[in-house]
Amino acid sequence: MTDANGMSDANTDVIQGTMDMLILKTLSLGPLHGFGIARRVEQVSSGVFKVNPGSLLTALQRLERAGWLDAEWRQTENSRKAKFYSLTVAGRRQLEVETEDWTRRAGAIARLLEMEG
Amino acid sequence: MSLWRQLTYGLRGLVNREGRDREVADEVEQYFEEAAAEWESRGLSPKEARRAARRDGGSMTAAREQAGSYGWENGVKVLSDDLRFAARQLWKHPAFTVTAMLTLALGIGANAAIFTVVESVLLAPLPYHNAERLAQLETYRSQIGRAIPRVTWPDAMDVRSQSRNLETVSVYNGGKVGVELRDHSAYSIVTFADTNFARVFALRPMAGRLFTAEEHAAMVSERFARDNFGAAQAAVGQVVRIEGEPEEIVGVLPEGFDYPGGTQVWVASHPQPAWQGRTSFNFKAVALLRDGAGFTQTGTELEALSGRLEAAYPKDNRGKAMRVKPLKEALTGDSRQTLLFLWAAAGLILLIACVNVMHLQLVRSMERQRELAIRRALGSSRWRVMQPVFLESVMVAMMGGAAGVALAFPAVKVLVAMAPKELPRAAEIHLNLWVLGFALALTLGTAIVSAMLPAMRASKVDPADALKCDASRGMTRHGAGLMRDGLVVAEVAATFVLAVGAGLLLRTMMVLNARDMGYQTRQMLVVDADAPVTQEMESLRAVGMFDELFAQLREMPGVEKVAGVMGLPTGSYGSNGYYETKGGETGGGLPVDPDHPAWSNFTVASPGYFAAMGIPLKRGRDFGAEDTHESGMVAVISEALAKQSFGAADPVGRQIKCGLDADKWMTVVGVVGDVRQESPADVPGATLYMPMTQHPFYANQIHIVLRTTVKPLTLMHAVEERIAKTNPLIARRYTTMDALMDQSIATERFRAALISSFAGVGLVLAMLGVYGTIAYSVAQRRFEFGVRMAFGAERGAILRSVLGHAARLACVGIVAGTVLSVMLARLVTSMLVGVRPADPASLGMVSALLLVTAVCAALAPGWSATRVDPMVALRAE
């Protein structure tokens, strides 16, 4: 598997390990299909994070199998069939855990960086 | 929850592969459509929008592949694809597949079969209660420097009452005797045991009860009850006569218990005054160790106990020490060496099989060198290149293993049928899970071993090199040929070791068969006869009855000579022990070393026995009618006994006595030739012959020997009729001296036959190996041969060079094999009779055999090398 897409502009691939959290967070606002999630992540991060469809769909399968997401094919607003993902109760709990974990780490890193400056 | 989803989603993906692929493809397509739709809504043309979507998301194919490869089921899929590929490869190369599979089937089958026997006999616990606490009591005698598996009654009683580590001790004896039922007698294995016997083995009768000490009672096996009374319950209450005593059957023991040695009837024994001797080792004893008392601890205790006994009975117990041995070891000890030996031989076969398959694999991997090189050049990892080689090997091994196990079923049957009667626990031998596990382990082991070299070579292929060199033009890499030659050498060496083993054992058999036993074995009918008697008077009457019977039998046409004997060589009855000669000047016996008392076989015979057996009378006279119960006691001795106790002096007229029954002095009246008592492997030794009339107690259970002028067994019916007329209650069985001889070397024959067949298999495999190597190298050198012939090389020279190659390989293998054989030879020394372990004749024969085999195997490829048409060879490709 080679997933080097050779992009070297300002936007970055999603940081390793945070994809799950971003997906869970995005879905906590309501069910979305794959492209919807990608667009939401890019929009909210003002284009900082760029989502690769292969990685995103793989991650969605992983989360679904972990029991954090449920998936269902239904009509989109422009009447095409799409696979919509929604958060399960377990997924909501997982989001809390991951958010807390992330905040703790980010805080720690921020403090370390401030100390330097 | 999540694990459940992993499993079900994965399985769904596995079962409905297409469905899953379609779903992933749909989702990817939909993703790109949405992306394009969004670009379109921002004002791009549909075409531009699609291009923009692809610019952002990469190629759809890549996304599909990435998303589709998620999940454990994909690993399974890759493996199953590889397996299918391997299976196809094997299918396309049937010669390789079938040869490798059969080779492994032979190796694994032989090992599984031998292991079945080893496991059931040596490893599995005894099928009795408290199996690991059961022990046999033995007597160590410093005079003979070893332990005998028997005890004297008083010693065993002392151990029973004094040992605190032994919960209980049971003393028993017995053997094959006639059991009188209502209308006939049946030969059965009967054990006379005390009441502790049931306690040692925690016996529970399936019908009736255990016997008690006071009664004349017996217990019988379930089989005996079924065969003779129809059912277990029906046997209870019946009365049988054993050795003249009526015994009531009080209980039936369940199937599966037949200790000792296939016993059918257990009779309550009653201590007799005659048992009190501390020098007659007429009993065996089993003991149950107390829970927690180990064998070492018990051994120490018995050592101290033996010391006390020695102090109390300085004359009789001198140099005697009581010991315990785990019952399993006592039962299987003798067969251990043979079985382990066979196991090692089977291991060698497997090794040869492995080498053969490894060699086949190597040839195959060389054929596909280009394919592998291309794969490497295209960027496959080393592991990916090795994987198919391993998979193929595992598949071949699995098929071989399955065929091997299938082969093992009949092989075990044959083994058990062939095995000598002495093989303990033969009835327990069966394939079980342990054996299957062993076979599986062997299979995987062989798969890995035989694939190791080829796979490593495959992974080391340097694409550039491999593509450059072209085997068909004779430009093989040097290392390859060397490795193949090495394998053939190893194979020849291993086969050599096997064949030398077979040669030595076969020579032993030849020696044994050709041995002069000291008596005639041809034209001898042997009748085991057991006359029912109890009191001595009845015994005397039995002697008279036998005498009359002999006279009648002598009258029969075809019968030349008839005699009776207790202690027939290779027969089932017999006795031996110490004897004394009247020492000093009065008797003229040689001085006796008190630590090594003179030992001899004891034989009780009727007049005419020596003539009937063809044992030469060297001095004095045979027993005769004048030697009656009332006349002076006489004896005949063998030459070895005369030499051992009287030296050069004339023994006739000297005095001798032994503890067989009466402790009386006997006058030596004759000297006869020595015989080999137990088997042809025995040394001709000292024998003390006594007349039946003077030892009537030993005259009821005898062998009748008939020297015939016709084929012995043709007289069986006539003799049977005659004996039945005289006394139908005599239990009798028929055999011939030749058959008895044969049985006495059954173990040797078993070993020789098995090792020979192993060596035969080894030889065939080695032949295949040599053939394969030479054929392959000839095929590769066709171009070279073509060139040589184009330049005028003689066909003979080419044939010579090919055969020379095979002969060189064989010679190196033979030299290595000789070294190995000489190193391993001491392991088989104890199995050889009349042959030295480094027997030059065997080594020479085997060397010649292997050399001829190797050259023969090379003949066909050699001949085909001379048929190479230069023009065709040069034009080929």
Boltz contact constraints between the chains, C-beta under 6 A:
constraints:
  - contact:
      token1: [A, 5]
      token2: [B, 58]
      max_distance: 6.0
  - contact:
      token1: [A, 34]
      token2: [B, 31]
      max_distance: 6.0
  - contact:
      token1: [A, 35]
      token2: [B, 31]
      max_distance: 6.0
  - contact:
      token1: [A, 35]
      token2: [B, 34]
      max_distance: 6.0
  - contact:
      token1: [A, 35]
      token2: [B, 35]
      max_distance: 6.0
  - contact:
      token1: [A, 53]
      token2: [B, 31]
      max_distance: 6.0
  - contact:
      token1: [A, 53]
      token2: [B, 57]
      max_distance: 6.0
  - contact:
      token1: [A, 53]
      token2: [B, 63]
      max_distance: 6.0
  - contact:
      token1: [A, 54]
      token2: [B, 62]
      max_distance: 6.0
  - contact:
      token1: [A, 54]
      token2: [B, 63]
      max_distance: 6.0
  - contact:
      token1: [A, 54]
      token2: [B, 66]
      max_distance: 6.0
  - contact:
      token1: [A, 54]
      token2: [B, 67]
      max_distance: 6.0
  - contact:
      token1: [A, 57]
      token2: [B, 67]
      max_distance: 6.0
  - contact:
      token1: [A, 58]
      token2: [B, 66]
      max_distance: 6.0
  - contact:
      token1: [A, 58]
      token2: [B, 67]
      max_distance: 6.0
  - contact:
      token1: [A, 58]
      token2: [B, 70]
      max_distance: 6.0
  - contact:
      token1: [A, 61]
      token2: [B, 70]
      max_distance: 6.0
  - contact:
      token1: [A, 65]
      token2: [B, 5]
      max_distance: 6.0
  - contact:
      token1: [A, 65]
      token2: [B, 6]
      max_distance: 6.0
  - contact:
      token1: [A, 65]
      token2: [B, 9]
      max_distance: 6.0
  - contact:
      token1: [A, 66]
      token2: [B, 2]
      max_distance: 6.0
  - contact:
      token1: [A, 67]
      token2: [B, 1]
      max_distance: 6.0
  - contact:
      token1: [A, 67]
      token2: [B, 2]
      max_distance: 6.0
  - contact:
      token1: [A, 67]
      token2: [B, 5]
      max_distance: 6.0
  - contact:
      token1: [A, 82]
      token2: [B, 30]
      max_distance: 6.0
  - contact:
      token1: [A, 83]
      token2: [B, 27]
      max_distance: 6.0
